[in-house]
Amino acid sequence: MTLQEYNDNLRDLAQRTETRLSERVIVVAATRMLGTMQNRIFRDGKDSNGGKIGSYSTTPIYVTRDKFIQKSAYKAVGRGGVEKNIKARSTNLVTKKTSTTVIKSSGQDRKSMYLPDGYKEFREIQGRPTNEVNLFMKGDLRLSFTLQAKETEVLIGFNSELQSLKRRGLEEHFKLERGTIFHATKEEKEEYSREVVNELKTVHSEIMKGL
């Protein structure tokens, strides 16, 4: 290999290294950390300190049908139950006799469903877990929690202003300080650092083989 060829290879190496540091090191390590964070939050229901995010409310509520993910779980139920028996009295104009008829109400005129065990029950009747607060109902919050690569850095956060506002509301609802759910834990940061080192070694090895 001539000196000129060696210098050309070095220049090519520098260009490839800059690209690979972003694509092969930072992005790969950040993608793995994002997956770990999503599992912690949306599967295990843990905050950034490793504790439980909270518990679901059991305060009685009324919920309208449009709020249900599983529409079949909705029943037009009031505090007194699904149906009410209504007694209607009528008088025969010919015989002047009065009779009483029992009419069953279907509840279709009701616009909401009464849930005595609150939001916890709202989740349970739709097949959502309630043992821990995992912030997963429709899935839109998790889908919005993603990463964005920018040259030599990667940002992890929400790609939707609506979901970002929802995140703030959830932290306030569960009486947590801002950043105590969706920030990386100490262990997640340490794992990210180890992934970066491992990827750097891999990239360095591949580049040296190409010289």
Phi and psi in degrees as GROMACS dihedral restraints (atoms count N, CA, C in turn):
[ dihedral_restraints ]
;  ai    aj    ak    al  type     phi  dphi    fc
    3     4     5     6     1   -77.6    20    10
    4     5     6     7     1   166.2    20    10
    6     7     8     9     1   -63.0    20    10
    7     8     9    10     1   -37.6    20    10
    9    10    11    12     1   -64.5    20    10
   10    11    12    13     1   -43.1    20    10
   12    13    14    15     1   -63.9    20    10
   13    14    15    16     1   -38.7    20    10
   15    16    17    18     1   -64.7    20    10
   16    17    18    19     1   -43.7    20    10
   18    19    20    21     1   -64.3    20    10
   19    20    21    22     1   -38.7    20    10
   21    22    23    24     1   -63.1    20    10
   22    23    24    25     1   -40.8    20    10
   24    25    26    27     1   -65.0    20    10
   25    26    27    28     1   -37.0    20    10
   27    28    29    30     1   -66.0    20    10
   28    29    30    31     1   -41.5    20    10
   30    31    32    33     1   -64.0    20    10
   31    32    33    34     1   -41.9    20    10
   33    34    35    36     1   -63.9    20    10
   34    35    36    37     1   -38.8    20    10
   36    37    38    39     1   -60.5    20    10
   37    38    39    40     1   -43.3    20    10
   39    40    41    42     1   -62.2    20    10
   40    41    42    43     1   -41.3    20    10
   42    43    44    45     1   -67.3    20    10
   43    44    45    46     1   -44.1    20    10
   45    46    47    48     1   -67.6    20    10
   46    47    48    49     1   -34.2    20    10
   48    49    50    51     1   -64.6    20    10
   49    50    51    52     1   -42.1    20    10
   51    52    53    54     1   -62.0    20    10
   52    53    54    55     1   -41.9    20    10
   54    55    56    57     1   -68.3    20    10
   55    56    57    58     1   -44.8    20    10
   57    58    59    60     1   -69.6    20    10
   58    59    60    61     1   -31.5    20    10
   60    61    62    63     1   -61.1    20    10
   61    62    63    64     1   -34.5    20    10
   63    64    65    66     1   -80.5    20    10
   64    65    66    67     1   -51.1    20    10
   66    67    68    69     1   -76.6    20    10
   67    68    69    70     1   -41.8    20    10
   69    70    71    72     1   -95.3    20    10
   70    71    72    73     1   -21.1    20    10
   72    73    74    75     1  -108.3    20    10
   73    74    75    76     1   -65.3    20    10
   75    76    77    78     1   -66.7    20    10
   76    77    78    79     1   -48.8    20    10
   78    79    80    81     1   -65.0    20    10
   79    80    81    82     1   -43.8    20    10
   81    82    83    84     1   -61.9    20    10
   82    83    84    85     1   -47.4    20    10
   84    85    86    87     1   -65.6    20    10
   85    86    87    88     1   -40.4    20    10
   87    88    89    90     1   -68.8    20    10
   88    89    90    91     1   -36.4    20    10
   90    91    92    93     1   -63.0    20    10
   91    92    93    94     1   -41.3    20    10
   93    94    95    96     1   -67.3    20    10
   94    95    96    97     1   -39.1    20    10
   96    97    98    99     1   -66.7    20    10
   97    98    99   100     1   -38.7    20    10
   99   100   101   102     1   -60.4    20    10
  100   101   102   103     1   -43.4    20    10
  102   103   104   105     1   -61.1    20    10
  103   104   105   106     1   -41.0    20    10
  105   106   107   108     1   -64.5    20    10
  106   107   108   109     1   -41.8    20    10
  108   109   110   111     1   -66.2    20    10
  109   110   111   112     1   -41.4    20    10
  111   112   113   114     1   -62.6    20    10
  112   113   114   115     1   -41.1    20    10
  114   115   116   117     1   -65.0    20    10
  115   116   117   118     1   -41.2    20    10
  117   118   119   120     1   -61.3    20    10
  118   119   120   121     1   -44.3    20    10
  120   121   122   123     1   -80.3    20    10
  121   122   123   124     1   -54.8    20    10
  123   124   125   126     1   -90.2    20    10
  124   125   126   127     1    -8.9    20    10
  126   127   128   129     1  -113.5    20    10
  127   128   129   130     1   -47.9    20    10
  129   130   131   132     1   -93.3    20    10
  130   131   132   133     1   -16.8    20    10
  132   133   134   135     1    66.9    20    10
  133   134   135   136     1    41.0    20    10
  135   136   137   138     1  -111.4    20    10
  136   137   138   139     1   146.7    20    10
  138   139   140   141     1   -90.2    20    10
  139   140   141   142     1  -172.5    20    10
  141   142   143   144     1   -72.2    20    10
  142   143   144   145     1    -9.1    20    10
  144   145   146   147     1  -102.2    20    10
  145   146   147   148     1     2.3    20    10
  147   148   149   150     1    88.2    20    10
  148   149   150   151     1     2.2    20    10
  150   151   152   153     1   -95.2    20    10
  151   152   153   154     1   173.1    20    10
  153   154   155   156     1   -69.2    20    10
  154   155   156   157     1   140.1    20    10
  156   157   158   159     1   -63.7    20    10
  157   158   159   160     1   -38.4    20    10
  159   160   161   162     1   163.5    20    10
  160   161   162   163     1  -154.6    20    10
  162   163   164   165     1  -138.7    20    10
  163   164   165   166     1   152.7    20    10
  165   166   167   168     1   -79.4    20    10
  166   167   168   169     1   143.0    20    10
  168   169   170   171     1   -67.3    20    10
  169   170   171   172     1   143.0    20    10
  171   172   173   174     1  -114.3    20    10
  172   173   174   175     1    16.1    20    10
  174   175   176   177     1   -71.9    20    10
  175   176   177   178     1   129.0    20    10
  177   178   179   180     1   -53.6    20    10
  178   179   180   181     1   139.4    20    10
  180   181   182   183     1  -142.3    20    10
  181   182   183   184     1   161.8    20    10
  183   184   185   186     1  -108.8    20    10
  184   185   186   187     1   133.6    20    10
  186   187   188   189     1  -127.3    20    10
  187   188   189   190     1   131.3    20    10
  189   190   191   192     1   -81.4    20    10
  190   191   192   193     1   159.9    20    10
  192   193   194   195     1   -61.2    20    10
  193   194   195   196     1   -34.9    20    10
  195   196   197   198     1   -66.2    20    10
  196   197   198   199     1   -15.6    20    10
  198   199   200   201     1   -83.5    20    10
  199   200   201   202     1   -11.5    20    10
  201   202   203   204     1   -82.9    20    10
  202   203   204   205     1   136.6    20    10
  204   205   206   207     1   -80.3    20    10
  205   206   207   208     1   -46.2    20    10
  207   208   209   210     1   -94.2    20    10
  208   209   210   211     1    96.5    20    10
  210   211   212   213     1   -61.2    20    10
  211   212   213   214     1   -28.6    20    10
  213   214   215   216     1   -68.1    20    10
  214   215   216   217     1   -17.1    20    10
  216   217   218   219     1   -79.6    20    10
  217   218   219   220     1   -15.0    20    10
  219   220   221   222     1   -77.4    20    10
  220   221   222   223     1   132.5    20    10
  222   223   224   225     1  -134.5    20    10
  223   224   225   226     1   135.9    20    10
  225   226   227   228     1   -74.8    20    10
  226   227   228   229     1    77.8    20    10
  228   229   230   231     1  -109.6    20    10
  229   230   231   232     1   132.9    20    10
  231   232   233   234     1  -101.9    20    10
  232   233   234   235     1  -172.5    20    10
  234   235   236   237     1   -62.5    20    10
  235   236   237   238     1   -29.2    20    10
  237   238   239   240     1   -89.6    20    10
  238   239   240   241     1     1.3    20    10
  240   241   242   243     1   116.6    20    10
  241   242   243   244     1  -176.5    20    10
  243   244   245   246     1   -71.6    20    10
  244   245   246   247     1   -45.6    20    10
  246   247   248   249     1  -119.2    20    10
  247   248   249   250     1   149.6    20    10
  249   250   251   252     1  -124.9    20    10
  250   251   252   253     1   134.5    20    10
  252   253   254   255     1   -87.3    20    10
  253   254   255   256     1   121.5    20    10
  255   256   257   258     1  -109.6    20    10
  256   257   258   259     1   128.9    20    10
  258   259   260   261     1   -93.6    20    10
  259   260   261   262     1   122.8    20    10
  261   262   263   264     1  -114.9    20    10
  262   263   264   265     1   130.1    20    10
  264   265   266   267     1  -104.0    20    10
  265   266   267   268     1   138.0    20    10
  267   268   269   270     1  -137.3    20    10
  268   269   270   271     1   155.7    20    10
  270   271   272   273     1  -124.0    20    10
  271   272   273   274     1   129.1    20    10
  273   274   275   276     1   -75.8    20    10
  274   275   276   277     1   120.9    20    10
  276   277   278   279     1   -68.6    20    10
  277   278   279   280     1   -21.0    20    10
  279   280   281   282     1   -86.9    20    10
  280   281   282   283     1   -52.1    20    10
  282   283   284   285     1   -88.7    20    10
  283   284   285   286     1   -14.4    20    10
  285   286   287   288     1    66.8    20    10
  286   287   288   289     1    14.1    20    10
  288   289   290   291     1   -85.5    20    10
  289   290   291   292     1   142.8    20    10
  291   292   293   294     1  -104.3    20    10
  292   293   294   295     1   135.8    20    10
  294   295   296   297     1  -130.5    20    10
  295   296   297   298     1   157.6    20    10
  297   298   299   300     1  -116.9    20    10
  298   299   300   301     1   129.6    20    10
  300   301   302   303     1  -118.3    20    10
  301   302   303   304     1   135.2    20    10
  303   304   305   306     1   -93.2    20    10
  304   305   306   307     1   122.7    20    10
  306   307   308   309     1  -113.8    20    10
  307   308   309   310     1   127.6    20    10
  309   310   311   312     1   -88.2    20    10
  310   311   312   313     1   130.0    20    10
  312   313   314   315     1   -89.0    20    10
  313   314   315   316     1   130.6    20    10
  315   316   317   318     1   -78.8    20    10
  316   317   318   319     1   -14.5    20    10
  318   319   320   321     1    82.4    20    10
  319   320   321   322     1     3.8    20    10
  321   322   323   324     1   -67.2    20    10
  322   323   324   325     1   -20.8    20    10
  324   325   326   327     1   -78.9    20    10
  325   326   327   328     1   -10.9    20    10
  327   328   329   330     1   -80.0    20    10
  328   329   330   331     1   138.8    20    10
  330   331   332   333     1  -100.1    20    10
  331   332   333   334     1    -1.3    20    10
  333   334   335   336     1  -149.1    20    10
  334   335   336   337     1   170.3    20    10
  336   337   338   339     1  -116.4    20    10
  337   338   339   340     1   129.8    20    10
  339   340   341   342     1   -86.2    20    10
  340   341   342   343     1   127.1    20    10
  342   343   344   345     1  -120.0    20    10
  343   344   345   346     1   103.6    20    10
  345   346   347   348     1   -63.8    20    10
  346   347   348   349     1   -24.7    20    10
  348   349   350   351     1  -102.6    20    10
  349   350   351   352     1    20.4    20    10
  351   352   353   354     1    64.8    20    10
  352   353   354   355     1  -150.2    20    10
  354   355   356   357     1   -64.2    20    10
  355   356   357   358     1   -29.7    20    10
  357   358   359   360     1   -60.9    20    10
  358   359   360   361     1   -43.8    20    10
  360   361   362   363     1   -67.3    20    10
  361   362   363   364     1   -37.8    20    10
  363   364   365   366     1   -56.4    20    10
  364   365   366   367     1   -39.3    20    10
  366   367   368   369     1   -73.8    20    10
  367   368   369   370     1   -44.7    20    10
  369   370   371   372     1   -59.7    20    10
  370   371   372   373     1   -44.5    20    10
  372   373   374   375     1   -71.4    20    10
  373   374   375   376     1    -8.5    20    10
  375   376   377   378     1  -109.8    20    10
  376   377   378   379     1    13.0    20    10
  378   379   380   381     1    78.7    20    10
  379   380   381   382     1    17.7    20    10
  381   382   383   384     1   -94.7    20    10
  382   383   384   385     1   141.4    20    10
  384   385   386   387     1   -67.4    20    10
  385   386   387   388     1   150.3    20    10
  387   388   389   390     1  -130.4    20    10
  388   389   390   391     1     2.0    20    10
  390   391   392   393     1   -65.5    20    10
  391   392   393   394     1   -31.0    20    10
  393   394   395   396     1  -141.3    20    10
  394   395   396   397     1   154.6    20    10
  396   397   398   399     1   -80.1    20    10
  397   398   399   400     1   104.1    20    10
  399   400   401   402     1  -107.3    20    10
  400   401   402   403     1     7.8    20    10
  402   403   404   405     1    54.7    20    10
  403   404   405   406     1    27.1    20    10
  405   406   407   408     1  -119.7    20    10
  406   407   408   409     1   113.2    20    10
  408   409   410   411     1  -124.6    20    10
  409   410   411   412     1   -71.9    20    10
  411   412   413   414     1   -84.7    20    10
  412   413   414   415     1   -31.3    20    10
  414   415   416   417     1   102.8    20    10
  415   416   417   418     1    -5.6    20    10
  417   418   419   420     1   -69.7    20    10
  418   419   420   421     1   -30.7    20    10
  420   421   422   423     1   -66.9    20    10
  421   422   423   424     1   -43.9    20    10
  423   424   425   426     1   -66.6    20    10
  424   425   426   427     1   -42.7    20    10
  426   427   428   429     1   -62.8    20    10
  427   428   429   430     1   -31.3    20    10
  429   430   431   432     1   -78.9    20    10
  430   431   432   433     1   -20.7    20    10
  432   433   434   435     1   -82.7    20    10
  433   434   435   436     1   102.0    20    10
  435   436   437   438     1  -145.2    20    10
  436   437   438   439     1  -170.9    20    10
  438   439   440   441     1  -125.1    20    10
  439   440   441   442     1   155.1    20    10
  441   442   443   444     1  -134.3    20    10
  442   443   444   445     1   124.3    20    10
  444   445   446   447     1   -88.9    20    10
  445   446   447   448     1   131.9    20    10
  447   448   449   450     1  -132.5    20    10
  448   449   450   451     1    98.3    20    10
  450   451   452   453     1    53.3    20    10
  451   452   453   454     1  -102.3    20    10
  453   454   455   456     1  -105.6    20    10
  454   455   456   457     1    20.1    20    10
  456   457   458   459     1  -143.9    20    10
  457   458   459   460     1   160.1    20    10
  459   460   461   462     1  -129.8    20    10
  460   461   462   463     1   133.7    20    10
  462   463   464   465     1  -108.1    20    10
  463   464   465   466     1   133.5    20    10
  465   466   467   468     1  -112.4    20    10
  466   467   468   469     1   124.5    20    10
  468   469   470   471     1   177.7    20    10
  469   470   471   472     1  -155.1    20    10
  471   472   473   474     1  -101.7    20    10
  472   473   474   475     1   136.9    20    10
  474   475   476   477     1   -95.5    20    10
  475   476   477   478     1    10.2    20    10
  477   478   479   480     1  -133.6    20    10
  478   479   480   481     1   129.5    20    10
  480   481   482   483     1   -64.2    20    10
  481   482   483   484     1   -36.9    20    10
  483   484   485   486     1   -61.1    20    10
  484   485   486   487     1   -45.7    20    10
  486   487   488   489     1   -70.1    20    10
  487   488   489   490     1   -31.5    20    10
  489   490   491   492     1   -65.4    20    10
  490   491   492   493     1   -40.8    20    10
  492   493   494   495     1   -65.9    20    10
  493   494   495   496     1   -37.1    20    10
  495   496   497   498     1   -62.6    20    10
  496   497   498   499     1   -40.7    20    10
  498   499   500   501     1   -59.2    20    10
  499   500   501   502     1   -45.0    20    10
  501   502   503   504     1   -62.9    20    10
  502   503   504   505     1   -40.9    20    10
  504   505   506   507     1   -63.9    20    10
  505   506   507   508     1   -37.8    20    10
  507   508   509   510     1   -65.9    20    10
  508   509   510   511     1   -42.1    20    10
  510   511   512   513     1   -65.0    20    10
  511   512   513   514     1   -37.3    20    10
  513   514   515   516     1   -70.0    20    10
  514   515   516   517     1   -39.4    20    10
  516   517   518   519     1   -61.8    20    10
  517   518   519   520     1   -42.1    20    10
  519   520   521   522     1   -91.0    20    10
  520   521   522   523     1    13.7    20    10
  522   523   524   525     1    56.8    20    10
  523   524   525   526     1    42.5    20    10
  525   526   527   528     1  -109.7    20    10
  526   527   528   529     1   151.2    20    10
  528   529   530   531     1   -70.5    20    10
  529   530   531   532     1   153.4    20    10
  531   532   533   534     1   -60.2    20    10
  532   533   534   535     1   133.5    20    10
  534   535   536   537     1    89.2    20    10
  535   536   537   538     1     8.6    20    10
  537   538   539   540     1   -96.8    20    10
  538   539   540   541     1     6.6    20    10
  540   541   542   543     1  -118.4    20    10
  541   542   543   544     1   -51.1    20    10
  543   544   545   546     1   -97.1    20    10
  544   545   546   547     1     4.2    20    10
  546   547   548   549     1   -85.8    20    10
  547   548   549   550     1   149.2    20    10
  549   550   551   552     1   -66.1    20    10
  550   551   552   553     1   144.0    20    10
  552   553   554   555     1   -77.3    20    10
  553   554   555   556     1   170.1    20    10
  555   556   557   558     1   -60.0    20    10
  556   557   558   559     1   -42.4    20    10
  558   559   560   561     1   -66.2    20    10
  559   560   561   562     1   -37.9    20    10
  561   562   563   564     1   -66.3    20    10
  562   563   564   565     1   -37.9    20    10
  564   565   566   567     1   -67.1    20    10
  565   566   567   568     1   -40.1    20    10
  567   568   569   570     1   -65.6    20    10
  568   569   570   571     1   -40.7    20    10
  570   571   572   573     1   -64.7    20    10
  571   572   573   574     1   -38.0    20    10
  573   574   575   576     1   -60.8    20    10
  574   575   576   577     1   -43.9    20    10
  576   577   578   579     1   -61.7    20    10
  577   578   579   580     1   -41.0    20    10
  579   580   581   582     1   -66.3    20    10
  580   581   582   583     1   -38.7    20    10
  582   583   584   585     1   -64.2    20    10
  583   584   585   586     1   -39.8    20    10
  585   586   587   588     1   -61.6    20    10
  586   587   588   589     1   -46.0    20    10
  588   589   590   591     1   -62.2    20    10
  589   590   591   592     1   -44.0    20    10
  591   592   593   594     1   -63.7    20    10
  592   593   594   595     1   -42.3    20    10
  594   595   596   597     1   -67.6    20    10
  595   596   597   598     1   -36.5    20    10
  597   598   599   600     1   -61.3    20    10
  598   599   600   601     1   -42.1    20    10
  600   601   602   603     1   -63.5    20    10
  601   602   603   604     1   -42.0    20    10
  603   604   605   606     1   -63.8    20    10
  604   605   606   607     1   -46.9    20    10
  606   607   608   609     1   -63.6    20    10
  607   608   609   610     1   -43.0    20    10
  609   610   611   612     1   -60.6    20    10
  610   611   612   613     1   -42.4    20    10
  612   613   614   615     1   -63.3    20    10
  613   614   615   616     1   -43.0    20    10
  615   616   617   618     1   -66.1    20    10
  616   617   618   619     1   -39.5    20    10
  618   619   620   621     1   -67.3    20    10
  619   620   621   622     1   -42.4    20    10
  621   622   623   624     1   -63.8    20    10
  622   623   624   625     1   -33.0    20    10
  624   625   626   627     1   -68.1    20    10
  625   626   627   628     1   -25.3    20    10
  627   628   629   630     1   -84.3    20    10
  628   629   630   631     1   -10.2    20    10
